[in-house]
């Protein structure tokens, strides 16, 4: 997916944390790498302010948003792959079914031909024995 550079810029460099860390398009309009980078920056701030409940709550929310977005992207990718593999499997099984039906038909025709030849051989044998 193509992400725009304007969405990867931070909200504001003048206001301070978290606006100087969080990109404008966070989390759904930025790349996976930018999400990882942002989560790491938020984690660094969280480590330094772990005793402040409001900081922990806010930073945890930012981290969860990023992680959820990464999980959603991975799930979409896996779902698309699973869909195409299922479709391919269905096509292959359909082709195998058609081939097996053609083989069955050919086998029946061979059996009928063998019975005709056997009947002819019996008739020839009976004619010779008379």
C-alpha positions in Angstrom: 0.0 0.0 0.0 1.2 3.5 -0.8 1.4 5.9 2.1 1.7 9.7 1.7 4.6 11.5 3.2 2.4 14.2 4.7 0.7 11.6 6.9 4.1 10.4 8.3 5.0 13.9 9.6 4.4 14.5 13.2 1.4 16.4 14.3 3.4 19.4 15.6 7.0 20.0 16.6 6.2 23.0 18.7 3.7 21.7 21.2 5.7 18.8 22.7 5.0 15.2 23.6 3.0 13.3 22.2 2.4 15.7 19.3 6.1 15.7 18.4 6.1 11.9 18.2 2.8 10.8 16.8 2.4 11.1 13.0 -0.6 12.8 11.5 -1.9 9.6 9.9 -1.2 7.3 12.9 -1.9 4.4 12.8 -3.8 3.6 9.6 -2.2 6.0 7.1 1.4 5.3 7.8 3.8 2.4 7.0 4.5 -0.5 9.2 8.0 0.8 9.8 6.6 4.2 10.9 4.2 2.5 13.3 7.1 0.5 14.8 9.2 3.6 15.1 6.3 5.5 16.8 5.6 2.6 19.2 9.3 2.6 20.2 9.3 6.4 20.8 6.1 6.1 22.9 7.6 3.1 24.9 10.7 5.2 25.6 8.5 8.0 27.0 6.4 5.5 28.9 9.5 4.0 30.6 10.6 7.4 31.9 7.1 8.2 33.2 5.8 4.8 34.3 4.6 6.1 37.7 2.2 8.7 36.2 -1.2 7.1 35.6 -2.3 9.6 33.0 0.9 9.1 30.9 0.6 5.3 31.2 -3.0 5.4 30.1 -2.4 7.7 27.2 0.8 6.0 26.0 -0.7 2.5 26.3 -3.6 3.6 24.1 -1.2 4.9 21.4 0.8 1.6 21.6 -2.4 -0.5 21.4 -3.6 1.5 18.4 -0.4 0.8 16.5 -0.3 -2.9 17.5 -3.9 -3.4 16.5 -3.3 -1.8 13.1 -0.2 -4.0 12.5 -2.3 -7.1 13.5 -5.1 -6.0 11.2 -2.7 -5.6 8.2 -1.2 -9.0 8.9 -4.6 -10.6 9.1 -5.8 -9.0 5.8 -2.6 -10.2 4.1 -3.1 -13.8 5.5 -6.8 -13.7 4.5 -5.9 -12.8 0.9 -3.3 -15.5 0.7 -5.7 -18.1 2.2 -8.4 -17.0 -0.3 -6.1 -17.4 -3.3 -4.8 -20.8 -2.0 -8.4 -21.9 -1.5 -9.4 -20.8 -5.0 -6.4 -22.6 -6.5 -7.2 -25.7 -4.5 -10.8 -25.6 -5.7 -9.7 -25.3 -9.3 -7.3 -28.1 -9.0 -9.8 -30.4 -7.4 -12.3 -29.5 -10.1 -9.7 -30.4 -12.8 -8.9 -33.7 -10.9 -12.6 -34.5 -10.8 -13.0 -33.9 -14.6 -9.9 -36.0 -15.3 -11.2 -38.9 -13.2 -14.6 -38.7 -14.9 -12.9 -38.9 -18.3 -10.8 -41.8 -17.1 -13.9 -43.6 -15.9 -15.6 -43.1 -19.2 -12.6 -44.3 -21.1 -12.4 -47.4 -18.8 -16.1 -48.2 -19.6 -15.4 -47.9 -23.3 -12.4 -50.2 -23.0 -14.5 -52.7 -21.1 -17.2 -52.7 -23.7 -14.6 -53.1 -26.5 -13.0 -56.0 -24.6 -16.4 -57.8 -24.2 -17.1 -57.4 -27.9 -13.7 -58.9 -28.8 -14.3 -61.7 -26.3 -17.7 -62.4 -27.8 -16.1 -62.5 -31.3 -13.4 -64.9 -30.1 -16.1 -67.2 -28.6 -18.1 -67.1 -31.9 -15.0 -68.0 -33.9 -14.1 -70.8 -31.4 -17.6 -72.2 -31.6 -17.5 -72.0 -35.4 -14.2 -73.9 -35.5 -15.5 -76.6 -33.1 -18.5 -77.4 -35.3 
